């Protein structure tokens, strides 16, 4: 790590830290409002085609992203989490840039869902060129909506994976 780049992003090869990450999620918004406890959050790390990438700042985990890399919804950023102690330092931006590069190798489309009350995340995604393409009412909890955002470089039928 250099002084110009005080963070490092790496793909996780084993499930070390997932309990901790699930605990972070369960203790933070939007998961608190959505009544997602640690066990429910831990399930986000399960399943085929999931890649977990960890962002570290000065040697400590500061956040992570869970990507879906197979199936018809490959290119889906399932979870992007920056620990509250590290928010506002550009790590969310760095993680999105990283995700764009990773997903560009497998899909022309990047998808992400965000809770309708998570205005900070919505602002970040829109500043990256994501466009709202759908609303999923009562998707996680009654009375709340998840907004589906997409950023695309073209249709699937002309995409060639690198």
Rosetta constraint file for C-alpha pairs under 8 A:
AtomPair CA 1 CA 5 HARMONIC 6.10 0.50
AtomPair CA 1 CA 6 HARMONIC 5.87 0.50
AtomPair CA 1 CA 7 HARMONIC 6.54 0.50
AtomPair CA 1 CA 8 HARMONIC 6.74 0.50
AtomPair CA 2 CA 6 HARMONIC 6.00 0.50
AtomPair CA 6 CA 57 HARMONIC 5.91 0.50
AtomPair CA 6 CA 58 HARMONIC 6.31 0.50
AtomPair CA 7 CA 55 HARMONIC 6.68 0.50
AtomPair CA 7 CA 56 HARMONIC 5.34 0.50
AtomPair CA 7 CA 57 HARMONIC 4.31 0.50
AtomPair CA 7 CA 58 HARMONIC 6.43 0.50
AtomPair CA 7 CA 59 HARMONIC 7.98 0.50
AtomPair CA 7 CA 91 HARMONIC 7.92 0.50
AtomPair CA 8 CA 55 HARMONIC 5.60 0.50
AtomPair CA 8 CA 56 HARMONIC 5.22 0.50
AtomPair CA 8 CA 57 HARMONIC 6.58 0.50
AtomPair CA 9 CA 53 HARMONIC 6.60 0.50
AtomPair CA 9 CA 54 HARMONIC 5.50 0.50
AtomPair CA 9 CA 55 HARMONIC 4.31 0.50
AtomPair CA 9 CA 56 HARMONIC 6.31 0.50
AtomPair CA 9 CA 95 HARMONIC 7.73 0.50
AtomPair CA 9 CA 98 HARMONIC 7.98 0.50
AtomPair CA 10 CA 53 HARMONIC 5.43 0.50
AtomPair CA 10 CA 54 HARMONIC 5.44 0.50
AtomPair CA 10 CA 55 HARMONIC 6.61 0.50
AtomPair CA 11 CA 51 HARMONIC 7.22 0.50
AtomPair CA 11 CA 52 HARMONIC 5.92 0.50
AtomPair CA 11 CA 53 HARMONIC 4.14 0.50
AtomPair CA 11 CA 54 HARMONIC 6.18 0.50
AtomPair CA 12 CA 51 HARMONIC 7.51 0.50
AtomPair CA 12 CA 52 HARMONIC 5.51 0.50
AtomPair CA 12 CA 53 HARMONIC 5.52 0.50
AtomPair CA 12 CA 54 HARMONIC 6.56 0.50
AtomPair CA 17 CA 21 HARMONIC 6.11 0.50
AtomPair CA 18 CA 22 HARMONIC 5.98 0.50
AtomPair CA 18 CA 42 HARMONIC 6.86 0.50
AtomPair CA 18 CA 45 HARMONIC 7.34 0.50
AtomPair CA 19 CA 23 HARMONIC 6.18 0.50
AtomPair CA 19 CA 38 HARMONIC 7.77 0.50
AtomPair CA 19 CA 42 HARMONIC 6.56 0.50
AtomPair CA 20 CA 24 HARMONIC 6.24 0.50
AtomPair CA 21 CA 25 HARMONIC 6.27 0.50
AtomPair CA 21 CA 42 HARMONIC 7.93 0.50
AtomPair CA 21 CA 63 HARMONIC 7.89 0.50
AtomPair CA 21 CA 64 HARMONIC 7.96 0.50
AtomPair CA 22 CA 26 HARMONIC 6.14 0.50
AtomPair CA 22 CA 38 HARMONIC 5.23 0.50
AtomPair CA 22 CA 39 HARMONIC 7.39 0.50
AtomPair CA 22 CA 41 HARMONIC 5.06 0.50
AtomPair CA 22 CA 42 HARMONIC 5.01 0.50
AtomPair CA 23 CA 27 HARMONIC 6.24 0.50
AtomPair CA 23 CA 37 HARMONIC 7.90 0.50
AtomPair CA 23 CA 38 HARMONIC 5.15 0.50
AtomPair CA 23 CA 41 HARMONIC 7.69 0.50
AtomPair CA 24 CA 28 HARMONIC 6.37 0.50
AtomPair CA 24 CA 83 HARMONIC 7.04 0.50
AtomPair CA 25 CA 29 HARMONIC 7.43 0.50
AtomPair CA 25 CA 31 HARMONIC 6.15 0.50
AtomPair CA 25 CA 38 HARMONIC 7.29 0.50
AtomPair CA 25 CA 41 HARMONIC 6.66 0.50
AtomPair CA 25 CA 81 HARMONIC 7.51 0.50
AtomPair CA 26 CA 31 HARMONIC 5.49 0.50
AtomPair CA 26 CA 32 HARMONIC 6.00 0.50
AtomPair CA 26 CA 36 HARMONIC 5.86 0.50
AtomPair CA 26 CA 37 HARMONIC 4.97 0.50
AtomPair CA 26 CA 38 HARMONIC 5.12 0.50
AtomPair CA 26 CA 41 HARMONIC 6.53 0.50
AtomPair CA 27 CA 31 HARMONIC 7.18 0.50
AtomPair CA 27 CA 32 HARMONIC 6.16 0.50
AtomPair CA 28 CA 32 HARMONIC 5.71 0.50
AtomPair CA 28 CA 84 HARMONIC 7.86 0.50
AtomPair CA 29 CA 33 HARMONIC 6.42 0.50
AtomPair CA 29 CA 118 HARMONIC 7.96 0.50
AtomPair CA 30 CA 34 HARMONIC 6.26 0.50
AtomPair CA 30 CA 115 HARMONIC 6.93 0.50
AtomPair CA 30 CA 117 HARMONIC 7.98 0.50
AtomPair CA 30 CA 118 HARMONIC 6.74 0.50
AtomPair CA 31 CA 35 HARMONIC 6.06 0.50
AtomPair CA 31 CA 36 HARMONIC 5.08 0.50
AtomPair CA 31 CA 37 HARMONIC 7.56 0.50
AtomPair CA 32 CA 36 HARMONIC 6.20 0.50
AtomPair CA 32 CA 37 HARMONIC 7.67 0.50
AtomPair CA 34 CA 140 HARMONIC 6.77 0.50
AtomPair CA 34 CA 141 HARMONIC 5.90 0.50
AtomPair CA 35 CA 141 HARMONIC 7.82 0.50
AtomPair CA 36 CA 40 HARMONIC 5.65 0.50
AtomPair CA 36 CA 41 HARMONIC 6.16 0.50
AtomPair CA 37 CA 41 HARMONIC 6.17 0.50
AtomPair CA 38 CA 42 HARMONIC 6.00 0.50
AtomPair CA 39 CA 43 HARMONIC 6.64 0.50
AtomPair CA 40 CA 44 HARMONIC 7.36 0.50
AtomPair CA 41 CA 45 HARMONIC 7.87 0.50
AtomPair CA 42 CA 46 HARMONIC 7.57 0.50
AtomPair CA 44 CA 66 HARMONIC 7.96 0.50
AtomPair CA 45 CA 50 HARMONIC 7.08 0.50
AtomPair CA 45 CA 52 HARMONIC 7.66 0.50
AtomPair CA 45 CA 66 HARMONIC 7.13 0.50
AtomPair CA 46 CA 50 HARMONIC 7.23 0.50
AtomPair CA 48 CA 70 HARMONIC 7.78 0.50
AtomPair CA 49 CA 67 HARMONIC 7.97 0.50
AtomPair CA 49 CA 68 HARMONIC 5.58 0.50
AtomPair CA 49 CA 69 HARMONIC 5.06 0.50
AtomPair CA 49 CA 70 HARMONIC 5.10 0.50
AtomPair CA 49 CA 71 HARMONIC 7.96 0.50
AtomPair CA 50 CA 66 HARMONIC 6.47 0.50
AtomPair CA 50 CA 67 HARMONIC 5.56 0.50
AtomPair CA 50 CA 68 HARMONIC 4.89 0.50
AtomPair CA 50 CA 69 HARMONIC 6.21 0.50
AtomPair CA 50 CA 70 HARMONIC 8.00 0.50
AtomPair CA 51 CA 66 HARMONIC 5.65 0.50
AtomPair CA 51 CA 67 HARMONIC 5.09 0.50
AtomPair CA 51 CA 68 HARMONIC 6.56 0.50
AtomPair CA 51 CA 69 HARMONIC 7.05 0.50
AtomPair CA 52 CA 64 HARMONIC 6.81 0.50
AtomPair CA 52 CA 65 HARMONIC 5.70 0.50
AtomPair CA 52 CA 66 HARMONIC 4.65 0.50
AtomPair CA 52 CA 67 HARMONIC 6.46 0.50
AtomPair CA 53 CA 64 HARMONIC 5.48 0.50
AtomPair CA 53 CA 65 HARMONIC 5.33 0.50
AtomPair CA 53 CA 66 HARMONIC 6.64 0.50
AtomPair CA 54 CA 61 HARMONIC 6.74 0.50
AtomPair CA 54 CA 62 HARMONIC 7.65 0.50
AtomPair CA 54 CA 63 HARMONIC 5.93 0.50
AtomPair CA 54 CA 64 HARMONIC 4.26 0.50
AtomPair CA 54 CA 65 HARMONIC 6.59 0.50
AtomPair CA 55 CA 61 HARMONIC 5.96 0.50
AtomPair CA 55 CA 62 HARMONIC 5.69 0.50
AtomPair CA 55 CA 63 HARMONIC 5.27 0.50
AtomPair CA 55 CA 64 HARMONIC 5.68 0.50
AtomPair CA 55 CA 91 HARMONIC 7.71 0.50
AtomPair CA 55 CA 95 HARMONIC 7.39 0.50
AtomPair CA 56 CA 60 HARMONIC 5.09 0.50
AtomPair CA 56 CA 61 HARMONIC 4.28 0.50
AtomPair CA 56 CA 62 HARMONIC 5.15 0.50
AtomPair CA 56 CA 63 HARMONIC 7.04 0.50
AtomPair CA 57 CA 61 HARMONIC 6.46 0.50
AtomPair CA 57 CA 62 HARMONIC 6.08 0.50
AtomPair CA 62 CA 82 HARMONIC 5.97 0.50
AtomPair CA 62 CA 83 HARMONIC 5.52 0.50
AtomPair CA 62 CA 85 HARMONIC 7.91 0.50
AtomPair CA 62 CA 86 HARMONIC 6.17 0.50
AtomPair CA 63 CA 80 HARMONIC 7.74 0.50
AtomPair CA 63 CA 81 HARMONIC 5.26 0.50
AtomPair CA 63 CA 82 HARMONIC 4.17 0.50
AtomPair CA 63 CA 83 HARMONIC 5.49 0.50
AtomPair CA 64 CA 79 HARMONIC 7.89 0.50
AtomPair CA 64 CA 80 HARMONIC 6.09 0.50
AtomPair CA 64 CA 81 HARMONIC 5.42 0.50
AtomPair CA 64 CA 82 HARMONIC 6.62 0.50
AtomPair CA 65 CA 77 HARMONIC 7.14 0.50
AtomPair CA 65 CA 78 HARMONIC 7.47 0.50
AtomPair CA 65 CA 79 HARMONIC 5.40 0.50
AtomPair CA 65 CA 80 HARMONIC 4.40 0.50
AtomPair CA 65 CA 81 HARMONIC 6.20 0.50
AtomPair CA 65 CA 95 HARMONIC 7.57 0.50
AtomPair CA 66 CA 77 HARMONIC 6.14 0.50
AtomPair CA 66 CA 78 HARMONIC 5.41 0.50
AtomPair CA 66 CA 79 HARMONIC 5.07 0.50
AtomPair CA 66 CA 80 HARMONIC 6.62 0.50
AtomPair CA 67 CA 75 HARMONIC 6.83 0.50
AtomPair CA 67 CA 76 HARMONIC 5.81 0.50
AtomPair CA 67 CA 77 HARMONIC 4.75 0.50
AtomPair CA 67 CA 78 HARMONIC 5.61 0.50
AtomPair CA 67 CA 79 HARMONIC 7.28 0.50
AtomPair CA 68 CA 73 HARMONIC 7.16 0.50
AtomPair CA 68 CA 74 HARMONIC 5.23 0.50
AtomPair CA 68 CA 75 HARMONIC 5.90 0.50
AtomPair CA 68 CA 76 HARMONIC 5.15 0.50
AtomPair CA 68 CA 77 HARMONIC 6.51 0.50
AtomPair CA 68 CA 78 HARMONIC 6.65 0.50
AtomPair CA 69 CA 73 HARMONIC 7.79 0.50
AtomPair CA 69 CA 74 HARMONIC 4.45 0.50
AtomPair CA 69 CA 75 HARMONIC 5.78 0.50
AtomPair CA 69 CA 76 HARMONIC 7.32 0.50
AtomPair CA 69 CA 103 HARMONIC 7.86 0.50
AtomPair CA 69 CA 106 HARMONIC 7.39 0.50
AtomPair CA 70 CA 74 HARMONIC 4.78 0.50
AtomPair CA 70 CA 75 HARMONIC 7.95 0.50
AtomPair CA 74 CA 106 HARMONIC 7.50 0.50
AtomPair CA 74 CA 107 HARMONIC 6.77 0.50
AtomPair CA 75 CA 103 HARMONIC 5.37 0.50
AtomPair CA 75 CA 106 HARMONIC 7.08 0.50
AtomPair CA 75 CA 107 HARMONIC 5.87 0.50
AtomPair CA 75 CA 108 HARMONIC 7.97 0.50
AtomPair CA 75 CA 109 HARMONIC 6.08 0.50
AtomPair CA 75 CA 110 HARMONIC 4.86 0.50
AtomPair CA 75 CA 111 HARMONIC 6.21 0.50
AtomPair CA 76 CA 110 HARMONIC 5.72 0.50
AtomPair CA 76 CA 111 HARMONIC 4.54 0.50
AtomPair CA 76 CA 112 HARMONIC 5.81 0.50
AtomPair CA 77 CA 99 HARMONIC 7.77 0.50
AtomPair CA 77 CA 110 HARMONIC 7.17 0.50
AtomPair CA 77 CA 111 HARMONIC 6.01 0.50
AtomPair CA 77 CA 112 HARMONIC 5.04 0.50
AtomPair CA 77 CA 113 HARMONIC 7.76 0.50
AtomPair CA 78 CA 112 HARMONIC 6.38 0.50
AtomPair CA 78 CA 113 HARMONIC 7.23 0.50
AtomPair CA 80 CA 92 HARMONIC 7.81 0.50
AtomPair CA 80 CA 95 HARMONIC 7.91 0.50
AtomPair CA 81 CA 92 HARMONIC 7.80 0.50
AtomPair CA 82 CA 86 HARMONIC 6.45 0.50
AtomPair CA 82 CA 87 HARMONIC 6.11 0.50
AtomPair CA 82 CA 91 HARMONIC 7.08 0.50
AtomPair CA 82 CA 92 HARMONIC 6.44 0.50
AtomPair CA 83 CA 87 HARMONIC 6.44 0.50
AtomPair CA 86 CA 91 HARMONIC 7.39 0.50
AtomPair CA 87 CA 91 HARMONIC 6.98 0.50
AtomPair CA 87 CA 92 HARMONIC 7.45 0.50
AtomPair CA 90 CA 94 HARMONIC 6.20 0.50
AtomPair CA 91 CA 95 HARMONIC 5.99 0.50
AtomPair CA 92 CA 96 HARMONIC 6.19 0.50
AtomPair CA 93 CA 97 HARMONIC 6.23 0.50
AtomPair CA 93 CA 124 HARMONIC 7.61 0.50
AtomPair CA 94 CA 98 HARMONIC 6.16 0.50
AtomPair CA 95 CA 99 HARMONIC 6.11 0.50
AtomPair CA 96 CA 100 HARMONIC 6.13 0.50
AtomPair CA 97 CA 101 HARMONIC 6.48 0.50
AtomPair CA 98 CA 102 HARMONIC 6.25 0.50
AtomPair CA 99 CA 103 HARMONIC 5.90 0.50
AtomPair CA 100 CA 104 HARMONIC 5.94 0.50
AtomPair CA 100 CA 110 HARMONIC 7.34 0.50
AtomPair CA 101 CA 105 HARMONIC 7.04 0.50
AtomPair CA 102 CA 106 HARMONIC 7.58 0.50
AtomPair CA 103 CA 107 HARMONIC 5.82 0.50
AtomPair CA 103 CA 108 HARMONIC 7.64 0.50
AtomPair CA 103 CA 109 HARMONIC 7.79 0.50
AtomPair CA 103 CA 110 HARMONIC 6.88 0.50
AtomPair CA 104 CA 108 HARMONIC 6.00 0.50
AtomPair CA 104 CA 109 HARMONIC 7.80 0.50
AtomPair CA 104 CA 161 HARMONIC 7.96 0.50
AtomPair CA 105 CA 161 HARMONIC 5.48 0.50
AtomPair CA 105 CA 162 HARMONIC 4.98 0.50
AtomPair CA 106 CA 161 HARMONIC 5.12 0.50
AtomPair CA 106 CA 162 HARMONIC 6.87 0.50
AtomPair CA 107 CA 156 HARMONIC 7.26 0.50
AtomPair CA 107 CA 159 HARMONIC 7.03 0.50
AtomPair CA 107 CA 161 HARMONIC 6.79 0.50
AtomPair CA 108 CA 152 HARMONIC 5.54 0.50
AtomPair CA 108 CA 153 HARMONIC 5.11 0.50
AtomPair CA 108 CA 154 HARMONIC 5.71 0.50
AtomPair CA 108 CA 155 HARMONIC 6.70 0.50
AtomPair CA 108 CA 156 HARMONIC 6.45 0.50
AtomPair CA 108 CA 159 HARMONIC 6.33 0.50
AtomPair CA 109 CA 150 HARMONIC 6.72 0.50
AtomPair CA 109 CA 151 HARMONIC 5.79 0.50
AtomPair CA 109 CA 152 HARMONIC 4.42 0.50
AtomPair CA 109 CA 153 HARMONIC 6.56 0.50
AtomPair CA 109 CA 154 HARMONIC 7.34 0.50
AtomPair CA 109 CA 155 HARMONIC 7.85 0.50
AtomPair CA 109 CA 156 HARMONIC 7.87 0.50
AtomPair CA 110 CA 150 HARMONIC 5.54 0.50
AtomPair CA 110 CA 151 HARMONIC 5.15 0.50
AtomPair CA 110 CA 152 HARMONIC 6.29 0.50
AtomPair CA 111 CA 148 HARMONIC 7.04 0.50
AtomPair CA 111 CA 149 HARMONIC 5.62 0.50
AtomPair CA 111 CA 150 HARMONIC 4.54 0.50
AtomPair CA 111 CA 151 HARMONIC 6.61 0.50
AtomPair CA 112 CA 148 HARMONIC 5.93 0.50
AtomPair CA 112 CA 149 HARMONIC 5.27 0.50
AtomPair CA 112 CA 150 HARMONIC 6.57 0.50
AtomPair CA 113 CA 146 HARMONIC 5.94 0.50
AtomPair CA 113 CA 147 HARMONIC 5.33 0.50
AtomPair CA 113 CA 148 HARMONIC 4.51 0.50
AtomPair CA 113 CA 149 HARMONIC 6.04 0.50
AtomPair CA 114 CA 118 HARMONIC 6.73 0.50
AtomPair CA 114 CA 121 HARMONIC 7.15 0.50
AtomPair CA 114 CA 122 HARMONIC 6.86 0.50
AtomPair CA 114 CA 146 HARMONIC 5.37 0.50
AtomPair CA 114 CA 147 HARMONIC 5.23 0.50
AtomPair CA 114 CA 148 HARMONIC 6.72 0.50
AtomPair CA 114 CA 149 HARMONIC 7.85 0.50
AtomPair CA 115 CA 144 HARMONIC 7.34 0.50
AtomPair CA 115 CA 145 HARMONIC 6.02 0.50
AtomPair CA 115 CA 146 HARMONIC 4.48 0.50
AtomPair CA 115 CA 147 HARMONIC 6.11 0.50
AtomPair CA 116 CA 144 HARMONIC 6.96 0.50
AtomPair CA 116 CA 145 HARMONIC 5.57 0.50
AtomPair CA 116 CA 146 HARMONIC 5.70 0.50
AtomPair CA 116 CA 147 HARMONIC 6.06 0.50
AtomPair CA 118 CA 122 HARMONIC 6.35 0.50
AtomPair CA 119 CA 123 HARMONIC 6.09 0.50
AtomPair CA 120 CA 124 HARMONIC 6.35 0.50
AtomPair CA 121 CA 125 HARMONIC 6.15 0.50
AtomPair CA 122 CA 126 HARMONIC 6.08 0.50
AtomPair CA 123 CA 127 HARMONIC 6.10 0.50
AtomPair CA 124 CA 128 HARMONIC 6.49 0.50
AtomPair CA 125 CA 129 HARMONIC 6.70 0.50
AtomPair CA 125 CA 130 HARMONIC 5.51 0.50
AtomPair CA 126 CA 130 HARMONIC 4.89 0.50
AtomPair CA 126 CA 131 HARMONIC 6.49 0.50
AtomPair CA 129 CA 151 HARMONIC 6.42 0.50
AtomPair CA 130 CA 149 HARMONIC 5.74 0.50
AtomPair CA 130 CA 150 HARMONIC 5.23 0.50
AtomPair CA 130 CA 151 HARMONIC 4.67 0.50
AtomPair CA 131 CA 149 HARMONIC 5.25 0.50
AtomPair CA 131 CA 150 HARMONIC 5.42 0.50
AtomPair CA 131 CA 151 HARMONIC 6.38 0.50
AtomPair CA 132 CA 147 HARMONIC 6.74 0.50
AtomPair CA 132 CA 148 HARMONIC 5.81 0.50
AtomPair CA 132 CA 149 HARMONIC 4.32 0.50
AtomPair CA 132 CA 150 HARMONIC 6.48 0.50
AtomPair CA 133 CA 147 HARMONIC 7.77 0.50
AtomPair CA 133 CA 148 HARMONIC 5.72 0.50
AtomPair CA 133 CA 149 HARMONIC 5.54 0.50
AtomPair CA 133 CA 150 HARMONIC 6.53 0.50
AtomPair CA 134 CA 147 HARMONIC 5.95 0.50
AtomPair CA 134 CA 148 HARMONIC 4.97 0.50
AtomPair CA 134 CA 149 HARMONIC 7.10 0.50
AtomPair CA 135 CA 145 HARMONIC 6.49 0.50
AtomPair CA 135 CA 146 HARMONIC 5.97 0.50
AtomPair CA 135 CA 147 HARMONIC 4.69 0.50
AtomPair CA 135 CA 148 HARMONIC 6.03 0.50
AtomPair CA 136 CA 145 HARMONIC 5.38 0.50
AtomPair CA 136 CA 146 HARMONIC 5.05 0.50
AtomPair CA 136 CA 147 HARMONIC 6.19 0.50
AtomPair CA 136 CA 148 HARMONIC 7.36 0.50
AtomPair CA 137 CA 142 HARMONIC 7.85 0.50
AtomPair CA 137 CA 143 HARMONIC 7.50 0.50
AtomPair CA 137 CA 144 HARMONIC 6.32 0.50
AtomPair CA 137 CA 145 HARMONIC 4.30 0.50
AtomPair CA 137 CA 146 HARMONIC 6.52 0.50
AtomPair CA 138 CA 142 HARMONIC 4.48 0.50
AtomPair CA 138 CA 143 HARMONIC 5.70 0.50
AtomPair CA 138 CA 144 HARMONIC 5.28 0.50
AtomPair CA 138 CA 145 HARMONIC 5.39 0.50
AtomPair CA 138 CA 146 HARMONIC 7.70 0.50
AtomPair CA 139 CA 144 HARMONIC 7.33 0.50
AtomPair CA 139 CA 145 HARMONIC 6.17 0.50
AtomPair CA 139 CA 146 HARMONIC 6.40 0.50
AtomPair CA 140 CA 144 HARMONIC 7.36 0.50
AtomPair CA 140 CA 145 HARMONIC 7.61 0.50
AtomPair CA 140 CA 146 HARMONIC 7.67 0.50
AtomPair CA 141 CA 145 HARMONIC 7.87 0.50
AtomPair CA 154 CA 158 HARMONIC 7.31 0.50
AtomPair CA 154 CA 159 HARMONIC 7.26 0.50
AtomPair CA 155 CA 159 HARMONIC 6.69 0.50
